[in-house]
Amino acid sequence: MNEQDTKASLPFSIPRFLFLLMVLITLLILITNIHRSECNYYSCSGPASNWKNFSDPKLYPSNNQQMVMNNFPWLVKLINCGYRNESFTAVERTEGMFLLKMIEWPNSPGTRTPVLKSTDPSHSHFLILNSQNTFHVGDQLQVMVHMYDFSGHPKQYGGDYLQARIHTPELKAGSVGTVVDYLNGSYKINFTLFWSGKVKVSVSLVHPSEAIQVLKRIRDERPDKVYFQSKFRSGTTTEKTQCNLCLPDDLPICNFTDLKTGEPWFCYKPKKLPCSARVNHARGGYQNGLLMTEESRFFQSKVNLQKTILPSGPDYVTVEASSRAGASLGQCVRGMSLTSPSGFYYKDQWMLTQCNIRRFNTPTSIIDCLQGKVVHLLGDSTIRQWFEYLDEFLPDLTKFDFGETKKNGPYTAVDIANKIMVKYRCHGPPIEFSDVSSQHLHYIANELDEIRGGKNSVIAITIWAHFSTFPVEVYIRRLQNIRRSIVQLLNRSPDTQIIMKTANVRALKPEHSIFHNDWNCFQLDSVLKKMFKDINVAFVDAWEMTIAHYLPHDIHPKPIIIKNEIDVFLSYLCPFKNA
């Protein structure tokens, strides 16, 4: 009987056993996948991925997430770098695709172009159309540029990055031109003639098209080319580890992603100390070995890097005063569209094409404008120059020393008698400053959310210089977060004055130009101007102001340029009363 009962129960026990075994295996797989997902979201250690080429997402997306990434491929790089897919609205996803299409640059044919077949500015030339004519102020001037390679053959494709300006040295006058690429080796440059006299044309090849293909590859495939580090300290124990945005997760990681904005930032976890022991942030250095064979020859000073192109004929035209009455310009107000050219120099003073600029030549004029106001300067070192200018120029503005690192801030200066406060704070990472306290790593969007706003609140923002080494997608996302906070601030306090300072050009050296260069910054500048075009903010077009000026390009422009930037800035706050 017992034997029969045992035999009878066997057919039921085996299936039950197999069923339980399958359930356990399924649970084990599920737990493993959940752990992997959590490790990628919250930066536990995990297997290394092919992160440099952004070929495999670090996350394990659901079918819905995968569909989103297929429809909006610009999100792939962001998700690989730790951004959360669900934080993007449908409008933001579409906008990202539009912006990348807007700045899409022509590709050179083939993957490897020999140096002899690349653009040679010495063989190339420009020609002023109808240079024998007499022009008048307000006329358009057109210049054709024809590019040749080092063998003296005409180029058959475009994609070179040019900068051009007209200028009259005796008048300290200058303005920029807009470049049209015909994609066949020829370019047209359009200028507006703003002053009379002998007006010269200057054209420079900043980067040949072949160099730009290298810059695109390095920018998109090697976001680690500039690396950062943080110090961790507890008692007498100190450790340093590498940090970055797109950090390979082949070692245990500290996740310093900002909870409010979702902006990610990671450091490798110290061996002995907890992540909470981080005390600072600093640039670590630059990666080597980024260039392939012969690619360095596309970045040669006095050869094909920021090299002047000579004319085939006269390099100037004669401009006479116009009999037509010039347009009457009104006050500078927020929300004005930014056109190109946005202005010009005349006698070393920047003139806007759309409104009248006041000249704040005395401390009293600036004090009268800023009286009773709090000025927030947010961004990189190029807006820190505004703080330094005001601090030096206004005798009663006293800077408080809270023991901050000299160049990093944050800074506060106060004129008690006139109730003026000026504050500077650098933006959150990535930022290539030497030593920033981790407590001072604030994101601009979060700073804006903490500002009450109102007619006595003034905010000036610039953010670009430290993003040129990262994929443009990262910059777009940062601006989306900042713009959202600006719109919210203006909704609750419409009288708040917000000014965006654009990027500016810089000196280019061969050893640094693959990391920081004008082409990358030009793309970022185009994105910023487009994204804030319909927002009720004002612009200080530092990009054109630094190209148009006669002084050599510098990441930190000289005082005369800063003075003109300040004049534009203050003209939006305190326009001509009789304009």
C-alpha positions as CSV (number, residue, x, y, z in Angstrom):
1,M,0.0,0.0,0.0
2,N,2.7,2.4,0.9
3,E,4.7,1.4,-2.1
4,Q,1.7,2.0,-4.4
5,D,1.0,5.4,-2.8
6,T,4.6,6.4,-3.4
7,K,4.5,5.3,-7.0
8,A,1.2,7.1,-7.5
9,S,2.6,10.4,-6.1
10,L,5.7,10.5,-8.3
11,P,4.1,11.8,-11.5
12,F,2.8,14.8,-9.4
13,S,6.0,15.5,-7.5
14,I,8.3,15.8,-10.5
15,P,6.1,18.5,-12.3
16,R,5.8,20.4,-9.1
17,F,9.5,20.3,-8.6
18,L,10.2,21.4,-12.1
19,F,7.6,24.2,-11.7
20,L,9.2,25.5,-8.5
21,L,12.6,25.3,-10.1
22,M,11.5,27.4,-13.1
23,V,9.9,29.9,-10.7
24,L,13.2,30.2,-8.8
25,I,15.2,30.7,-12.0
26,T,12.8,33.3,-13.2
27,L,13.0,35.2,-9.9
28,L,16.8,35.0,-9.9
29,I,16.9,36.5,-13.5
30,L,14.4,39.2,-12.5
31,I,16.4,40.1,-9.4
32,T,19.6,40.2,-11.4
33,N,18.0,42.5,-14.0
34,I,16.6,44.8,-11.3
35,H,20.0,45.0,-9.7
36,R,21.6,45.8,-13.1
37,S,19.1,48.5,-13.7
38,E,19.6,50.0,-10.3
39,C,23.3,50.0,-10.7
40,N,23.1,51.9,-13.9
41,Y,20.6,54.4,-12.5
42,Y,22.3,54.8,-9.1
43,S,25.9,54.2,-10.1
44,C,26.8,50.9,-8.5
45,S,29.8,49.1,-9.9
46,G,29.1,47.1,-13.0
47,P,30.5,45.7,-16.2
48,A,32.3,48.2,-18.5
49,S,30.4,49.2,-21.6
50,N,31.5,50.5,-25.0
51,W,30.8,54.0,-23.7
52,K,33.3,55.8,-25.9
53,N,31.3,55.1,-29.1
54,F,27.9,55.4,-27.4
55,S,27.0,52.2,-29.2
56,D,25.2,50.4,-26.3
57,P,23.0,52.2,-23.8
58,K,24.2,51.7,-20.2
59,L,20.5,51.4,-19.2
60,Y,18.3,48.4,-19.8
61,P,15.4,50.2,-21.5
62,S,11.9,49.0,-21.6
63,N,10.2,48.6,-24.9
64,N,8.7,52.1,-24.5
65,Q,12.1,53.6,-23.7
66,Q,13.7,51.8,-26.7
67,M,11.0,53.2,-29.0
68,V,11.6,56.7,-27.7
69,M,15.4,56.3,-28.3
70,N,14.7,55.0,-31.8
71,N,12.5,58.0,-32.6
72,F,14.8,60.5,-30.9
73,P,18.3,59.2,-31.3
74,W,19.8,62.3,-29.8
75,L,18.7,61.0,-26.4
76,V,20.9,57.9,-26.7
77,K,24.1,59.8,-25.8
78,L,22.3,61.5,-22.9
79,I,20.9,58.2,-21.5
80,N,24.4,56.7,-21.9
81,C,25.7,59.5,-19.7
82,G,23.2,59.0,-16.9
83,Y,20.3,61.2,-17.9
84,R,16.8,59.8,-17.1
85,N,14.7,59.3,-20.2
86,E,11.4,60.1,-18.4
87,S,12.6,63.6,-17.5
88,F,12.3,64.7,-21.1
89,T,9.0,66.1,-22.3
90,A,7.8,65.4,-25.8
91,V,8.5,69.0,-26.9
92,E,12.1,68.8,-25.5
93,R,12.7,65.5,-27.4
94,T,11.5,67.0,-30.6
95,E,13.5,70.2,-30.0
96,G,16.7,68.3,-29.5
97,M,16.3,66.6,-32.9
98,F,15.6,70.0,-34.6
99,L,18.6,71.7,-33.0
100,L,21.0,68.9,-34.1
101,K,19.6,69.2,-37.6
102,M,20.0,72.9,-37.5
103,I,23.7,72.8,-36.7
104,E,24.5,69.8,-38.9
105,W,27.8,70.4,-40.6
106,P,28.7,69.2,-44.2
107,N,30.8,66.0,-44.2
108,S,34.0,65.7,-46.3
109,P,33.8,62.9,-48.9
110,G,35.5,59.7,-47.7
111,T,36.8,58.9,-44.2
112,R,40.4,59.9,-44.7
113,T,41.5,62.9,-46.8
114,P,45.2,63.2,-47.4
115,V,46.7,66.5,-46.2
116,L,47.6,67.5,-49.7
117,K,43.9,67.3,-50.7
118,S,42.8,69.4,-47.7
119,T,42.1,73.1,-47.7
120,D,45.1,75.3,-48.0
121,P,44.4,79.0,-47.1
122,S,47.6,80.1,-48.9
123,H,46.4,78.8,-52.2
124,S,42.9,80.0,-51.6
125,H,41.7,83.6,-52.2
126,F,38.7,85.9,-51.8
127,L,37.3,88.4,-54.3
128,I,35.2,91.5,-53.5
129,L,32.3,91.7,-56.0
130,N,32.0,95.0,-57.8
131,S,34.9,96.5,-55.8
132,Q,35.3,99.3,-58.3
133,N,31.9,100.6,-57.4
134,T,31.3,103.4,-54.9
135,F,29.2,102.1,-52.0
136,H,27.1,104.0,-49.5
137,V,26.4,103.4,-45.8
138,G,23.7,100.8,-45.5
139,D,24.6,99.0,-48.7
140,Q,25.4,95.3,-48.8
141,L,28.9,94.1,-49.7
142,Q,29.4,90.6,-51.1
143,V,32.7,88.7,-51.1
144,M,33.3,85.4,-52.8
145,V,35.9,83.0,-51.3
146,H,37.4,80.2,-53.4
147,M,39.2,77.4,-51.6
148,Y,42.1,75.3,-53.0
149,D,44.0,72.4,-51.6
150,F,47.8,72.1,-51.0
151,S,48.3,70.9,-54.6
152,G,46.7,74.0,-55.9
153,H,43.5,72.3,-57.1
154,P,40.1,73.8,-56.5
155,K,38.2,72.2,-53.6
156,Q,35.1,70.4,-54.7
157,Y,33.2,70.3,-51.4
158,G,32.5,72.7,-48.5
159,G,32.5,72.5,-44.8
160,D,35.4,74.9,-44.0
161,Y,34.8,77.1,-41.0
162,L,35.5,80.8,-41.9
163,Q,35.4,84.0,-39.9
164,A,35.2,87.4,-41.7
165,R,35.0,91.0,-40.8
166,I,35.1,94.5,-42.3
167,H,37.1,97.1,-40.5
168,T,38.7,100.6,-40.7
169,P,41.7,100.7,-38.4
170,E,41.9,104.5,-38.3
171,L,38.3,104.7,-37.0
172,K,38.5,101.6,-34.8
173,A,35.5,100.4,-36.6
174,G,34.6,96.8,-37.4
175,S,31.7,94.4,-38.1
176,V,31.3,90.7,-38.9
177,G,30.0,89.0,-42.0
178,T,27.7,86.1,-42.5
179,V,29.0,83.1,-44.5
180,V,27.1,81.1,-47.0
181,D,28.6,77.7,-47.9
182,Y,27.8,76.6,-51.5
183,L,29.2,73.1,-50.7
184,N,31.5,73.1,-53.7
185,G,34.6,74.9,-52.4
186,S,33.1,78.3,-52.8
187,Y,31.6,80.6,-50.2
188,K,29.8,83.9,-50.2
189,I,30.2,86.4,-47.4
190,N,27.6,89.1,-46.9
191,F,28.5,92.4,-45.0
192,T,26.4,95.4,-44.2
193,L,28.4,98.7,-44.6
194,F,27.8,100.7,-41.4
195,W,30.3,103.6,-41.8
196,S,31.9,105.7,-44.5
197,G,35.6,105.7,-45.5
198,K,38.0,103.1,-46.7
199,V,36.6,99.8,-45.5
200,K,38.8,96.7,-45.6
201,V,37.8,93.1,-45.8
202,S,39.5,90.3,-43.8
203,V,38.8,86.6,-44.1
204,S,40.3,83.8,-42.0
205,L,40.2,80.1,-42.3
206,V,39.7,79.0,-38.7
207,H,39.5,75.3,-39.5
208,P,39.5,73.4,-42.8
209,S,36.7,71.0,-43.4
210,E,39.0,68.0,-42.9
211,A,39.9,69.3,-39.4
212,I,36.2,69.7,-38.5
213,Q,35.6,66.0,-39.3
214,V,38.2,65.2,-36.7
215,L,36.7,67.7,-34.2
216,K,33.3,66.1,-34.7
217,R,34.6,62.6,-34.2
218,I,36.5,63.5,-31.0
219,R,33.7,65.6,-29.6
220,D,31.1,62.9,-30.1
221,E,33.1,59.8,-29.4
222,R,35.5,60.9,-26.7
223,P,33.6,62.9,-24.0
224,D,36.3,61.8,-21.6
225,K,39.0,63.8,-23.4
226,V,39.0,66.3,-20.6
227,Y,38.8,64.6,-17.2
228,F,38.1,65.9,-13.7
229,Q,39.0,64.9,-10.2
230,S,37.6,65.3,-6.7
231,K,39.3,65.1,-3.3
232,F,37.6,63.1,-0.6
233,R,38.6,63.8,3.0
234,S,37.8,62.4,6.5
235,G,40.0,63.2,9.4
236,T,43.6,62.6,8.3
237,T,42.6,60.4,5.4
238,T,42.5,62.0,1.9
239,E,41.9,60.4,-1.5
240,K,41.5,61.7,-5.0
241,T,39.5,60.0,-7.7
242,Q,38.6,60.7,-11.4
243,C,35.2,62.3,-12.2
244,N,33.3,63.0,-15.3
245,L,29.9,63.1,-16.9
246,C,30.1,60.0,-19.1
247,L,32.2,57.9,-16.7
248,P,32.7,54.2,-17.5
249,D,31.2,52.1,-14.8
250,D,33.9,49.5,-14.6
251,L,34.7,50.5,-11.0
252,P,32.4,51.4,-8.1
253,I,31.0,54.9,-8.7
254,C,29.7,57.8,-6.6
255,N,26.6,59.3,-8.1
256,F,26.4,63.1,-7.6
257,T,23.5,63.6,-10.0
258,D,21.5,66.6,-9.0
259,L,18.1,65.4,-7.7
260,K,16.2,68.5,-8.9
261,T,17.5,69.1,-12.4
262,G,18.5,65.5,-13.1
263,E,21.9,66.7,-14.3
264,P,24.3,63.8,-13.8
265,W,27.8,63.8,-12.5
266,F,29.9,60.8,-11.3
267,C,33.2,60.1,-9.5
268,Y,34.9,56.8,-8.9
269,K,34.4,55.8,-5.3
270,P,37.4,56.2,-3.0
271,K,38.8,52.9,-1.7
272,K,38.5,53.9,1.9
273,L,36.2,56.9,2.2
274,P,32.4,57.2,1.6
275,C,31.0,59.3,-1.3
276,S,29.8,61.9,1.2
277,A,33.4,62.8,2.0
278,R,33.9,64.7,-1.2
279,V,35.3,68.2,-0.5
280,N,36.2,69.7,-3.9
281,H,36.1,69.6,-7.7
282,A,38.9,70.3,-10.2
283,R,40.0,69.8,-13.7
284,G,42.3,66.7,-13.9
285,G,43.8,67.1,-17.3
286,Y,43.6,66.2,-21.0
287,Q,43.7,62.8,-22.6
288,N,46.5,62.0,-25.0
289,G,46.4,60.0,-28.2
290,L,43.2,61.4,-29.6
291,L,44.4,62.0,-33.1
292,M,45.0,59.3,-35.8
293,T,47.9,59.2,-38.1
294,E,48.6,62.6,-39.8
295,E,45.5,64.2,-38.3
296,S,47.7,66.6,-36.3
297,R,48.7,68.2,-39.7
298,F,45.2,69.6,-40.0
299,F,45.9,71.8,-36.9
300,Q,49.1,73.7,-37.7
301,S,49.6,77.3,-36.7
302,K,50.5,79.6,-39.6
303,V,49.5,76.9,-42.0
304,N,45.8,75.9,-41.7
305,L,44.7,77.0,-38.2
306,Q,43.2,80.5,-37.9
307,K,45.1,81.5,-41.1
308,T,44.4,84.6,-43.1
309,I,43.2,84.2,-46.7
310,L,44.6,86.8,-49.1
311,P,42.5,88.6,-51.8
312,S,42.8,88.3,-55.5
313,G,42.4,92.0,-56.2
314,P,41.6,94.9,-53.9
315,D,40.9,94.1,-50.2
316,Y,38.9,97.3,-49.6
317,V,36.0,99.4,-50.9
318,T,35.2,103.1,-50.6
319,V,32.1,103.9,-48.8
320,E,30.3,107.3,-48.8
321,A,27.7,108.7,-46.6
322,S,24.1,107.8,-47.5
323,S,21.6,110.4,-48.6
324,R,18.9,108.2,-47.1
325,A,17.9,108.9,-43.6
326,G,19.0,106.2,-41.2
327,A,16.4,104.2,-39.3
328,S,15.4,105.7,-35.9
329,L,16.4,103.4,-33.1
330,G,14.5,103.1,-29.9
331,Q,15.2,101.9,-26.4
332,C,16.8,98.5,-25.8
333,V,14.2,96.2,-24.3
334,R,14.0,92.6,-23.5
335,G,12.6,90.2,-26.1
336,M,14.2,91.8,-29.1
337,S,15.2,89.3,-31.8
338,L,18.9,88.9,-32.3
339,T,19.9,89.5,-35.9
340,S,23.3,89.2,-37.6
341,P,25.1,91.4,-37.8
342,S,23.8,92.5,-34.3
343,G,26.1,95.5,-34.3
344,F,29.4,97.1,-35.2
345,Y,32.2,99.1,-33.6
346,Y,32.8,102.7,-34.4
347,K,35.5,104.6,-32.5
348,D,35.9,101.6,-30.3
349,Q,32.3,101.8,-29.2
350,W,29.8,99.0,-29.9
351,M,26.6,100.1,-31.7
352,L,23.6,97.9,-31.8
353,T,21.6,97.6,-35.0
354,Q,18.3,97.5,-33.2
355,C,18.4,99.9,-30.4
356,N,20.4,102.8,-28.8
357,I,23.2,102.0,-26.4
358,R,23.9,104.3,-23.5
359,R,27.5,104.9,-22.5
360,F,28.2,104.3,-18.9
361,N,31.6,106.1,-18.8
362,T,31.5,107.2,-15.1
363,P,31.0,105.3,-11.8
364,T,28.1,107.7,-11.1
365,S,26.2,106.6,-14.3
366,I,26.5,102.9,-13.3
367,I,25.5,103.6,-9.7
368,D,22.4,105.5,-10.8
369,C,21.4,102.6,-13.0
370,L,22.0,99.8,-10.4
371,Q,20.8,101.7,-7.3
372,G,18.5,99.5,-5.2
373,K,19.2,96.4,-7.3
374,V,20.6,92.9,-6.7
375,V,22.7,91.7,-9.7
376,H,23.2,88.0,-10.1
377,L,26.1,87.0,-12.4
378,L,25.9,83.2,-13.1
379,G,28.2,81.2,-15.3
380,D,31.8,80.8,-16.3
381,S,34.9,83.0,-16.0
382,T,33.8,85.2,-19.0
383,I,31.0,86.6,-16.9
384,R,33.2,86.7,-13.8
385,Q,35.0,89.4,-15.8
386,W,31.8,91.6,-15.5
387,F,32.0,91.2,-11.7
388,E,35.7,92.1,-11.7
389,Y,35.0,95.2,-14.0
390,L,32.3,96.5,-11.7
391,D,34.3,95.8,-8.6
392,E,37.2,97.8,-9.9
393,F,35.3,100.6,-11.5
394,L,32.8,101.4,-8.7
395,P,34.7,102.9,-5.8
396,D,32.0,102.3,-3.2
397,L,31.4,98.7,-4.1
398,T,33.1,96.6,-1.4
399,K,33.9,92.9,-2.1
400,F,33.5,90.6,0.9
401,D,36.2,88.0,1.3
402,F,34.7,84.8,2.6
403,G,37.9,82.9,1.9
404,E,36.9,81.7,-1.5
405,T,39.4,80.5,-4.1
406,K,40.6,83.6,-5.9
407,K,39.2,82.8,-9.4
408,N,36.3,80.5,-8.5
409,G,34.1,82.4,-6.1
410,P,31.3,82.7,-5.1
411,Y,31.8,86.5,-4.8
412,T,29.6,89.1,-3.2
413,A,30.1,92.9,-3.4
414,V,28.0,95.6,-1.8
415,D,27.5,99.3,-2.0
416,I,25.6,99.9,1.2
417,A,24.9,103.6,0.6
418,N,23.3,103.0,-2.8
419,K,21.8,99.6,-1.9
420,I,23.6,97.7,-4.6
421,M,24.6,94.1,-4.3
422,V,26.5,92.2,-7.1
423,K,27.0,88.5,-6.8
424,Y,28.9,86.0,-8.9
425,R,28.6,82.2,-8.9
426,C,30.1,79.7,-11.3
427,H,27.9,77.1,-12.9
428,G,27.8,73.4,-11.9
429,P,29.9,70.7,-13.5
430,P,31.4,70.2,-16.0
431,I,33.6,73.2,-15.2
432,E,37.4,73.3,-15.7
433,F,38.3,75.4,-12.7
434,S,41.3,74.5,-10.6
435,D,39.7,74.1,-7.1
436,V,36.0,74.5,-6.4
437,S,34.5,73.5,-3.1
438,S,31.9,70.8,-3.6
439,Q,29.5,72.9,-1.6
440,H,29.7,75.6,-4.2
441,L,28.8,73.4,-7.2
442,H,25.4,74.9,-7.9
443,Y,23.4,74.5,-11.1
444,I,22.1,77.7,-12.6
445,A,18.6,76.3,-12.9
446,N,18.5,75.7,-9.1
447,E,19.9,79.2,-8.4
448,L,17.2,80.7,-10.6
449,D,14.5,78.7,-8.6
450,E,15.7,80.3,-5.4
451,I,15.6,83.9,-6.7
452,R,12.4,85.8,-5.8
453,G,12.7,88.2,-8.8
454,G,11.1,91.5,-9.4
455,K,12.0,94.9,-10.8
456,N,15.1,95.2,-8.6
457,S,16.4,91.8,-9.6
458,V,18.9,91.5,-12.4
459,I,20.3,88.2,-13.7
460,A,23.0,87.8,-16.3
461,I,23.9,84.3,-17.5
462,T,26.6,82.8,-19.7
463,I,27.3,79.1,-20.1
464,W,29.3,77.6,-23.0
465,A,33.1,77.5,-22.5
466,H,33.2,74.3,-20.4
467,F,30.7,72.4,-22.7
468,S,32.7,72.6,-25.9
469,T,34.5,69.3,-25.2
470,F,31.2,67.4,-24.7
471,P,28.6,66.2,-27.3
472,V,26.2,69.1,-28.1
473,E,23.3,67.0,-26.7
474,V,24.7,67.6,-23.2
475,Y,24.6,71.4,-23.8
476,I,21.1,71.3,-25.2
477,R,19.9,69.5,-22.1
478,R,21.6,72.0,-19.8
479,L,20.0,74.9,-21.6
480,Q,16.6,73.2,-21.5
481,N,16.8,73.0,-17.7
482,I,18.0,76.7,-17.4
483,R,15.3,77.9,-19.8
484,R,12.6,76.1,-17.9
485,S,13.6,77.9,-14.7
486,I,13.8,81.2,-16.5
487,V,10.3,80.9,-17.8
488,Q,9.0,79.9,-14.3
489,L,10.8,82.9,-12.8
490,L,9.4,85.3,-15.4
491,N,5.9,83.8,-14.8
492,R,6.0,84.6,-11.1
493,S,8.0,87.8,-11.5
494,P,7.6,89.3,-15.0
495,D,9.6,92.4,-14.1
496,T,12.8,90.4,-13.5
497,Q,15.5,91.5,-16.0
498,I,17.4,88.5,-17.5
499,I,20.3,88.9,-19.9
500,M,22.0,86.1,-21.8
501,K,25.7,86.7,-22.7
502,T,26.7,84.6,-25.6
503,A,30.0,82.8,-26.2
504,N,33.1,84.6,-27.5
505,V,36.0,83.6,-29.7
506,R,39.4,82.5,-28.3
507,A,43.0,82.2,-29.3
508,L,43.7,78.9,-30.9
509,K,46.9,76.8,-30.3
510,P,47.5,73.5,-32.0
511,E,47.9,71.5,-28.8
512,H,44.6,72.9,-27.4
513,S,42.4,73.3,-30.4
514,I,41.2,69.7,-30.5
515,F,39.7,70.3,-27.0
516,H,38.6,74.0,-27.2
517,N,38.0,75.7,-30.5
518,D,35.9,78.3,-32.2
519,W,34.0,75.8,-34.3
520,N,32.6,73.9,-31.3
521,C,31.8,77.1,-29.6
522,F,30.1,78.5,-32.7
523,Q,27.8,75.5,-32.7
524,L,27.0,76.0,-29.0
525,D,26.4,79.7,-29.6
526,S,24.0,78.9,-32.5
527,V,22.1,76.6,-30.2
528,L,21.8,79.1,-27.4
529,K,20.6,81.9,-29.6
530,K,17.9,79.6,-31.1
531,M,16.7,78.2,-27.8
532,F,16.2,81.6,-26.2
533,K,14.9,83.4,-29.3
534,D,11.3,83.6,-28.2
535,I,12.0,84.1,-24.5
536,N,11.6,87.5,-22.8
537,V,15.3,87.9,-22.3
538,A,18.0,90.3,-23.7
539,F,21.2,89.3,-25.4
540,V,24.8,90.6,-25.2
541,D,26.3,89.2,-28.4
542,A,29.8,88.7,-27.2
543,W,30.4,86.4,-30.2
544,E,30.2,89.2,-32.7
545,M,31.7,91.7,-30.4
546,T,34.9,89.7,-30.1
547,I,35.2,88.8,-33.8
548,A,34.6,92.4,-35.0
549,H,37.2,93.9,-32.7
550,Y,40.7,94.6,-33.8
551,L,42.3,93.0,-30.7
552,P,43.6,89.4,-30.9
553,H,41.1,86.8,-29.9
554,D,41.2,85.8,-26.3
555,I,39.0,83.6,-24.1
556,H,39.0,86.4,-21.6
557,P,38.6,89.6,-23.7
558,K,40.5,92.8,-22.9
559,P,38.9,95.6,-20.7
560,I,37.8,97.7,-23.7
561,I,35.6,94.8,-24.9
562,I,34.3,94.1,-21.4
563,K,33.4,97.7,-21.1
564,N,31.3,97.6,-24.3
565,E,29.6,94.4,-23.0
566,I,28.7,96.2,-19.8
567,D,27.3,99.1,-21.7
568,V,25.0,96.8,-23.7
569,F,24.0,95.0,-20.5
570,L,23.2,98.2,-18.6
571,S,21.4,99.7,-21.6
572,Y,18.7,97.0,-21.2
573,L,18.3,97.9,-17.5
574,C,18.5,101.7,-17.9
575,P,17.8,102.7,-21.5
576,F,17.8,106.3,-22.8
577,K,14.9,108.1,-21.2
578,N,14.4,110.3,-24.2
579,A,14.7,107.5,-26.8
